[in-house]
Amino acid sequence: MKAIITTPFFYIPEPPAFSELIARFDWIQVVIDRNPVAIEPTDVCLADEVFSLFLAMFLYCISGKSDEKLDTVREILREAYPAP
């Protein structure tokens, strides 16, 4: 059986409003209403490619299911940073 290693963290370098940011998948909350108490929109958003990776990592984190794009990124990272 293949072990699934997941991480609840997604690093976002230097968004405009912050020096750096880490999104935590284990702290994600569903927002149902647009009440200002529940959510405050900003002008910051992820590029389409980064959002696609974010979504793929989130789905992998909660389900263990991977897609082709995430597998490609993981393979590139394995080649760049081989296990010691």
C-alpha positions as CSV (number, residue, x, y, z in Angstrom):
1,M,0.0,0.0,0.0
2,K,1.3,3.4,-0.9
3,A,1.5,5.9,1.9
4,I,-0.2,9.3,1.3
5,I,1.8,12.2,2.7
6,T,-0.3,15.4,2.9
7,T,0.4,18.8,4.2
8,P,-2.2,21.3,5.2
9,F,0.0,24.2,4.2
10,F,0.2,26.2,0.9
11,Y,2.9,28.9,0.6
12,I,2.2,32.1,-1.3
13,P,5.2,34.3,-1.7
14,E,4.9,38.1,-1.5
15,P,1.2,38.9,-2.1
16,P,0.8,42.7,-2.4
17,A,-0.8,43.2,1.0
18,F,1.7,41.0,2.9
19,S,5.4,40.0,2.9
20,E,4.4,36.4,2.6
21,L,1.4,34.2,3.3
22,I,0.6,30.6,4.2
23,A,-2.8,29.2,3.6
24,R,-3.8,26.3,5.9
25,F,-6.1,23.8,4.4
26,D,-7.0,22.5,7.9
27,W,-8.4,26.0,8.9
28,I,-10.5,26.5,5.8
29,Q,-14.1,27.5,6.6
30,V,-17.2,27.6,4.5
31,V,-18.6,31.1,4.1
32,I,-22.3,31.0,3.3
33,D,-23.3,34.7,3.5
34,R,-21.6,37.8,2.2
35,N,-22.3,39.5,5.5
36,P,-19.4,41.9,6.2
37,V,-18.9,40.1,9.5
38,A,-18.4,36.8,7.7
39,I,-16.1,38.0,4.9
40,E,-14.2,41.0,3.7
41,P,-13.3,40.9,0.0
42,T,-9.9,42.2,-1.0
43,D,-8.2,43.0,-4.4
44,V,-5.8,40.1,-3.9
45,C,-6.3,36.9,-5.9
46,L,-4.2,34.0,-7.1
47,A,-3.2,33.7,-10.7
48,D,-5.2,31.0,-12.6
49,E,-2.2,28.5,-12.6
50,V,-1.5,29.0,-8.9
51,F,-5.2,28.7,-8.0
52,S,-5.4,25.5,-10.0
53,L,-2.4,24.1,-8.0
54,F,-4.0,25.4,-4.7
55,L,-7.2,23.5,-5.5
56,A,-5.4,20.4,-6.6
57,M,-3.4,20.4,-3.4
58,F,-6.5,21.0,-1.3
59,L,-8.4,18.2,-2.9
60,Y,-5.4,15.9,-2.4
61,C,-5.1,16.9,1.2
62,I,-8.7,16.1,2.1
63,S,-9.2,13.1,-0.2
64,G,-5.8,11.6,-1.2
65,K,-6.9,11.8,-4.8
66,S,-4.4,13.5,-7.2
67,D,-4.7,14.8,-10.7
68,E,-2.2,14.9,-13.6
69,K,-1.1,18.5,-13.0
70,L,-0.4,17.9,-9.3
71,D,1.5,14.6,-10.2
72,T,3.6,16.6,-12.6
73,V,4.5,19.3,-10.0
74,R,5.3,16.6,-7.4
75,E,7.6,14.8,-9.9
76,I,9.4,18.1,-10.7
77,L,9.9,18.7,-7.0
78,R,11.2,15.1,-6.4
79,E,13.8,15.7,-9.1
80,A,14.8,19.1,-7.8
81,Y,14.9,17.9,-4.1
82,P,15.7,14.2,-4.0
83,A,15.2,12.4,-0.7
84,P,18.4,12.2,1.4
